[in-house]
């Protein structure tokens, strides 16, 4: 069973203002409440209003690519993902855990909806190489003088002599 195509449910006069939906991110359905509203009266050739009949069947409701979604926030959750489930990585998971999960997911052939394990592993490699280069540069540099030594040297010496008429 597949989802049927639904009409775009756009609010009344969405094309007139940016805040009403000319910008895609602002396209949110709001019920028409006017007395003479053609949309509310369900006139022909006006945009459709959402109704219960447009809902998807119970068997496929909430599924992603025909699989049941499961939230994953640690390795234990990842191990519990089955073949008929698709994993969704939590937004609070950091890069270190994501790299571990990506390695395990590639061996277990787990599918993700918001996460590409191969891309994460490639990104971790590039970040790791950059970090190691920065560490090498830090070890090569000679440590700078401390602030207290600099302050002692310049304490009593001023670079510009002051005269009576000038203000600094």
TORVEX-491108 format. One line per 3 residues: number of its first residue (from 1); their letters; for each residue x, z, y negated of N, C-alpha, C. Coordinates in nm, 3 decimals, m for minus. Example, Ala and Ser with C-alpha at 12.3 -4.5 7.8 and 13.67 -1.06 7.14 Angstrom:
BEGIN
1) AS) 1.319/0.780/0.569/1.230/0.780/0.450/1.320/0.780/0.330  1.285/0.708/0.225/1.367/0.714/0.106/1.290/0.787/m0.003
// end
This chain:
BEGIN
1) XXX) 0.084/0.000/0.118/0.000/0.000/0.000/0.089/0.000/m0.125  0.053/m0.078/m0.224/0.132/m0.089/m0.345/0.049/m0.050/m0.466  0.118/m0.015/m0.573/0.050/0.018/m0.698/m0.002/m0.110/m0.760
4) XXX) m0.123/m0.102/m0.817/m0.179/m0.217/m0.887/m0.127/m0.219/m1.030  m0.127/m0.337/m1.089/m0.085/m0.349/m1.228/m0.195/m0.297/m1.318  m0.156/m0.218/m1.419/m0.252/m0.160/m1.511/m0.236/m0.224/m1.648
7) XXX) m0.342/m0.225/m1.728/m0.327/m0.275/m1.866/m0.247/m0.176/m1.949  m0.192/m0.224/m2.061/m0.122/m0.134/m2.152/m0.228/m0.054/m2.227  m0.221/0.076/m2.218/m0.316/0.160/m2.289/m0.256/0.195/m2.424
10) XXX) m0.299/0.122/m2.527/m0.245/0.141/m2.661/m0.354/0.195/m2.752  m0.316/0.280/m2.844/m0.413/0.340/m2.935/m0.465/0.238/m3.036  m0.573/0.270/m3.100/m0.633/0.182/m3.200/m0.535/0.160/m3.316
13) XXX) m0.525/0.037/m3.363/m0.440/m0.003/m3.476/m0.292/0.026/m3.452  m0.247/0.020/m3.327/m0.107/0.048/m3.295/m0.012/m0.052/m3.359  m0.061/m0.173/m3.384/0.026/m0.279/m3.437/0.042/m0.271/m3.589
16) XXX) m0.030/m0.182/m3.655/m0.027/m0.177/m3.801/0.082/m0.083/m3.855  0.116/0.020/m3.784/0.213/0.119/m3.833/0.322/0.141/m3.729  0.441/0.167/m3.776/0.551/0.196/m3.684/0.523/0.326/m3.611
19) XXX) 0.471/0.427/m3.680/0.448/0.557/m3.617/0.335/0.554/m3.514  0.251/0.451/m3.519/0.143/0.441/m3.422/0.182/0.361/m3.299  0.294/0.290/m3.304/0.335/0.223/m3.182/0.399/0.088/m3.195
22) XXX) 0.429/0.043/m3.317/0.504/m0.083/m3.325/0.641/m0.065/m3.261  0.693/0.056/m3.271/0.815/0.091/m3.201/0.774/0.139/m3.062  0.843/0.093/m2.959/0.800/0.122/m2.823/0.797/0.271/m2.791
25) XXX) 0.889/0.347/m2.848/0.894/0.491/m2.818/0.774/0.565/m2.876  0.706/0.507/m2.975/0.591/0.572/m3.037/0.459/0.533/m2.972  0.462/0.450/m2.868/0.338/0.406/m2.805/0.282/0.513/m2.714
28) XXX) 0.191/0.590/m2.769/0.129/0.698/m2.694/m0.022/0.681/m2.706  m0.094/0.699/m2.596/m0.238/0.684/m2.600/m0.302/0.800/m2.674  m0.392/0.767/m2.766/m0.476/0.865/m2.832/m0.618/0.810/m2.833
31) XXX) m0.713/0.894/m2.800/m0.853/0.854/m2.792/m0.906/0.818/m2.930  m0.982/0.708/m2.937/m1.045/0.666/m3.061/m1.168/0.753/m3.084  m1.179/0.811/m3.204/m1.286/0.907/m3.229/m1.382/0.864/m3.339
34) XXX) m1.363/0.744/m3.393/m1.445/0.699/m3.505/m1.589/0.670/m3.465  m1.677/0.672/m3.564/m1.819/0.651/m3.539/m1.849/0.509/m3.492  m1.781/0.412/m3.553/m1.806/0.271/m3.520/m1.691/0.212/m3.439
37) XXX) m1.614/0.292/m3.373/m1.494/0.244/m3.302/m1.526/0.149/m3.189  m1.475/0.027/m3.199/m1.499/m0.075/m3.096/m1.431/m0.037/m2.965  m1.316/0.028/m2.977/m1.243/0.070/m2.858/m1.325/0.177/m2.784
40) XXX) m1.376/0.273/m2.858/m1.455/0.381/m2.799/m1.584/0.329/m2.738  m1.642/0.225/m2.800/m1.767/0.168/m2.749/m1.744/0.066/m2.638  m1.616/0.043/m2.603/m1.575/m0.046/m2.494/m1.623/m0.190/m2.516
43) XXX) m1.603/m0.240/m2.636/m1.637/m0.379/m2.665/m1.544/m0.473/m2.590  m1.592/m0.595/m2.571/m1.509/m0.699/m2.509/m1.391/m0.732/m2.598  m1.283/m0.779/m2.538/m1.163/m0.826/m2.606/m1.093/m0.719/m2.690
46) XXX) m1.123/m0.594/m2.668/m1.049/m0.486/m2.730/m0.967/m0.419/m2.620  m0.862/m0.347/m2.661/m0.776/m0.286/m2.559/m0.856/m0.191/m2.471  m0.810/m0.177/m2.348/m0.880/m0.093/m2.251/m0.845/0.054/m2.274
49) XXX) m0.940/0.139/m2.235/m0.917/0.283/m2.242/m0.884/0.334/m2.102  m0.797/0.432/m2.090/m0.767/0.486/m1.958/m0.891/0.552/m1.899  m0.911/0.534/m1.771/m1.021/0.601/m1.702/m0.976/0.633/m1.559
52) XXX) m1.057/0.708/m1.489/m1.019/0.758/m1.357/m0.999/0.644/m1.256  m1.062/0.532/m1.279/m1.051/0.420/m1.186/m0.915/0.353/m1.183  m0.834/0.374/m1.287/m0.701/0.313/m1.293/m0.596/0.393/m1.215
55) XXX) m0.633/0.510/m1.163/m0.537/0.594/m1.091/m0.489/0.528/m0.963  m0.368/0.563/m0.920/m0.314/0.506/m0.797/m0.368/0.584/m0.677  m0.371/0.523/m0.559/m0.424/0.591/m0.439/m0.343/0.716/m0.405
58) XXX) m0.409/0.810/m0.336/m0.345/0.937/m0.302/m0.221/0.919/m0.217  m0.218/0.818/m0.130/m0.106/0.800/m0.038/0.024/0.768/m0.112  0.013/0.696/m0.225/0.135/0.654/m0.296/0.152/0.721/m0.431
61) XXX) 0.064/0.812/m0.467/0.071/0.876/m0.598/0.198/0.961/m0.608  0.274/0.941/m0.714/0.394/1.020/m0.739/0.517/0.970/m0.667  0.507/0.863/m0.590/0.622/0.814/m0.515/0.709/0.724/m0.602
64) XXX) 0.839/0.720/m0.570/0.934/0.634/m0.638/0.991/0.539/m0.534  0.970/0.410/m0.552/1.016/0.306/m0.458/0.967/0.336/m0.316  0.846/0.389/m0.303/0.788/0.417/m0.173/0.841/0.543/m0.106
67) XXX) 0.918/0.623/m0.178/0.975/0.746/m0.123/0.932/0.866/m0.205  0.926/0.981/m0.139/0.886/1.104/m0.206/1.006/1.161/m0.284  0.993/1.190/m0.415/1.106/1.241/m0.493/1.133/1.389/m0.465
70) XXX) 1.263/1.425/m0.466/1.307/1.563/m0.443/1.411/1.597/m0.549  1.393/1.711/m0.618/1.491/1.756/m0.718/1.612/1.816/m0.648  1.731/1.778/m0.695/1.856/1.826/m0.637/1.939/1.887/m0.749
73) XXX) 1.980/2.015/m0.730/2.064/2.079/m0.829/2.190/2.138/m0.770  2.204/2.136/m0.636/2.327/2.183/m0.573/2.345/2.115/m0.438  2.453/2.147/m0.369/2.485/2.081/m0.242/2.384/2.115/m0.133
76) XXX) 2.331/2.238/m0.134/2.233/2.278/m0.033/2.107/2.194/m0.044  2.063/2.168/m0.167/1.945/2.083/m0.188/1.973/1.940/m0.139  2.094/1.893/m0.161/2.131/1.757/m0.121/2.129/1.742/0.031
79) XXX) 2.169/1.847/0.102/2.171/1.843/0.248/2.031/1.836/0.307  1.930/1.885/0.233/1.792/1.888/0.281/1.715/1.759/0.254  1.776/1.662/0.187/1.708/1.536/0.156/1.700/1.451/0.283
82) XXX) 1.577/1.406/0.315/1.556/1.326/0.436/1.563/1.177/0.409  1.539/1.099/0.514/1.546/0.953/0.502/1.429/0.897/0.421  1.312/0.963/0.426/1.194/0.914/0.354/1.183/0.974/0.214
85) XXX) 1.290/1.039/0.166/1.289/1.102/0.034/1.395/1.039/m0.055  1.371/1.046/m0.186/1.467/0.996/m0.284/1.507/1.113/m0.373  1.636/1.129/m0.397/1.686/1.244/m0.471/1.687/1.216/m0.622
88) XXX) 1.660/1.321/m0.698/1.669/1.318/m0.843/1.762/1.430/m0.884  1.875/1.397/m0.947/1.973/1.497/m0.989/1.921/1.569/m1.113  1.928/1.700/m1.114/1.887/1.780/m1.228/1.979/1.752/m1.347
91) XXX) 1.925/1.761/m1.467/2.003/1.733/m1.586/2.106/1.841/m1.617  2.092/1.957/m1.557/2.183/2.068/m1.584/2.307/2.066/m1.496  2.316/1.969/m1.405/2.431/1.960/m1.316/2.548/1.898/m1.391
94) XXX) 2.665/1.960/m1.382/2.782/1.912/m1.452/2.856/1.806/m1.372  2.963/1.753/m1.432/3.037/1.642/m1.372/3.107/1.683/m1.243  3.160/1.804/m1.237/3.233/1.847/m1.118/3.141/1.848/m0.995
97) XXX) 3.019/1.903/m1.011/2.924/1.906/m0.900/2.874/1.766/m0.868  2.857/1.684/m0.972/2.810/1.547/m0.950/2.909/1.469/m0.866  3.038/1.490/m0.888/3.140/1.419/m0.810/3.133/1.462/m0.664
100) XXX) 3.117/1.593/m0.639/3.103/1.642/m0.502/2.980/1.583/m0.435  2.868/1.582/m0.509/2.743/1.528/m0.455/2.755/1.378/m0.428  2.825/1.308/m0.514/2.841/1.163/m0.497/2.918/1.132/m0.369
103) XXX) 3.024/1.208/m0.344/3.102/1.186/m0.221/3.017/1.210/m0.098  2.941/1.318/m0.100/2.856/1.353/0.015/2.742/1.251/0.031  2.686/1.206/m0.080/2.573/1.112/m0.076/2.616/0.977/m0.019
106) XXX) 2.737/0.933/m0.051/2.785/0.806/0.002/2.803/0.812/0.153  2.846/0.928/0.205/2.862/0.940/0.350/2.728/0.953/0.420  2.628/1.017/0.354/2.497/1.039/0.415/2.397/0.926/0.385
109) XXX) 2.434/0.829/0.301/2.346/0.718/0.260/2.217/0.768/0.196  2.231/0.858/0.100/2.115/0.911/0.027/2.093/0.826/m0.096  1.966/0.795/m0.125/1.932/0.716/m0.243/1.895/0.810/m0.357
112) XXX) 1.931/0.768/m0.481/1.900/0.844/m0.601/1.820/0.756/m0.696  1.736/0.820/m0.778/1.660/0.742/m0.876/1.729/0.743/m1.012  1.803/0.847/m1.046/1.863/0.859/m1.179/2.014/0.876/m1.173
115) XXX) 2.078/0.825/m1.069/2.217/0.859/m1.045/2.279/0.752/m0.958  2.396/0.701/m1.000/2.468/0.603/m0.920/2.598/0.668/m0.872  2.607/0.704/m0.742/2.724/0.779/m0.696/2.856/0.705/m0.714
118) XXX) 2.855/0.574/m0.696/2.980/0.497/m0.708/3.030/0.498/m0.853  2.939/0.486/m0.948/2.977/0.489/m1.090/3.036/0.624/m1.128  2.977/0.732/m1.075/3.026/0.866/m1.107/3.166/0.886/m1.053
121) XXX) 3.192/0.838/m0.932/3.326/0.852/m0.874/3.429/0.771/m0.954  3.392/0.651/m0.997/3.482/0.569/m1.079/3.512/0.637/m1.213  3.407/0.693/m1.274/3.422/0.760/m1.402/3.511/0.883/m1.387
124) XXX) 3.495/0.957/m1.279/3.576/1.077/m1.256/3.723/1.040/m1.239  3.750/0.925/m1.174/3.888/0.881/m1.158/3.952/0.851/m1.293  3.879/0.779/m1.379/3.935/0.743/m1.510/3.955/0.868/m1.596
127) XXX) 3.858/0.961/m1.590/3.873/1.084/m1.667/3.988/1.168/m1.614  4.006/1.169/m1.482/4.115/1.244/m1.422/4.250/1.188/m1.462  4.262/1.057/m1.467/4.389/0.996/m1.506/4.420/1.022/m1.653
130) XXX) 4.317/1.021/m1.739/4.337/1.050/m1.881/4.382/1.195/m1.900  4.321/1.287/m1.824/4.355/1.429/m1.837/4.499/1.454/m1.793  4.541/1.387/m1.685/4.679/1.407/m1.638/4.780/1.351/m1.738
133) XXX) 4.747/1.239/m1.804/4.836/1.182/m1.906/4.849/1.277/m2.025  4.738/1.339/m2.064/4.741/1.432/m2.177/4.826/1.555/m2.144  4.816/1.604/m2.020/4.896/1.719/m1.979/5.045/1.685/m1.981
136) XXX) 5.081/1.564/m1.939/5.221/1.521/m1.942/5.273/1.517/m2.085  5.192/1.467/m2.178/5.233/1.461/m2.318/5.255/1.600/m2.375  5.170/1.695/m2.338/5.183/1.832/m2.389/5.314/1.895/m2.342
139) XXX) 5.352/1.871/m2.217/5.475/1.931/m2.165/5.598/1.868/m2.229  5.590/1.741/m2.267/5.704/1.673/m2.328/5.731/1.721/m2.470  5.628/1.759/m2.543/5.643/1.798/m2.683/5.716/1.932/m2.694
142) XXX) 5.794/1.946/m2.804/5.863/2.071/m2.833/5.762/2.163/m2.900  5.757/2.289/m2.862/5.660/2.379/m2.925/5.689/2.395/m3.074  5.584/2.397/m3.154/5.598/2.408/m3.300/5.632/2.551/m3.339
145) XXX) 5.686/2.565/m3.462/5.717/2.698/m3.513/5.588/2.775/m3.534  5.597/2.904/m3.521/5.478/2.985/m3.542/5.446/2.993/m3.690  5.321/3.023/m3.720/5.274/3.027/m3.858/5.345/3.137/m3.937
148) XXX) 5.380/3.248/m3.871/5.441/3.359/m3.944/5.580/3.319/m3.996  5.658/3.243/m3.918/5.790/3.200/m3.962/5.778/3.108/m4.083  5.683/3.015/m4.078/5.663/2.923/m4.191/5.625/3.000/m4.316
151) XXX) 5.541/3.100/m4.300/5.493/3.177/m4.413/5.608/3.257/m4.477  5.696/3.311/m4.393/5.810/3.389/m4.444/5.904/3.302/m4.526  5.927/3.178/m4.482/6.019/3.089/m4.551/5.969/3.049/m4.689
154) XXX) 5.840/3.027/m4.701/5.783/2.977/m4.828/5.722/3.088/m4.912  5.742/3.213/m4.874/5.674/3.323/m4.940/5.708/3.335/m5.089  5.835/3.339/m5.126/5.871/3.362/m5.265/5.903/3.237/m5.341
157) XXX) 5.898/3.120/m5.278/5.941/2.996/m5.344/5.818/2.915/m5.381  5.811/2.872/m5.507/5.702/2.782/m5.546/5.763/2.646/m5.575  5.693/2.542/m5.540/5.747/2.407/m5.554/5.745/2.358/m5.698
160) XXX) 5.649/2.400/m5.782/5.638/2.354/m5.920/5.659/2.474/m6.013  5.757/2.467/m6.104/5.776/2.581/m6.195/5.663/2.587/m6.294  5.618/2.707/m6.326/5.507/2.724/m6.418/5.557/2.739/m6.561
163) XXX) 5.482/2.684/m6.653/5.512/2.701/m6.796/5.396/2.776/m6.859  5.415/2.824/m6.979/5.314/2.907/m7.042/5.186/2.831/m7.076  5.194/2.707/m7.114/5.076/2.630/m7.156/4.998/2.567/m7.042
166) XXX) 5.051/2.561/m6.921/4.982/2.490/m6.812/4.906/2.588/m6.724  4.799/2.543/m6.672/4.723/2.626/m6.576/4.714/2.550/m6.445  4.733/2.619/m6.334/4.737/2.551/m6.206/4.615/2.579/m6.125
// end
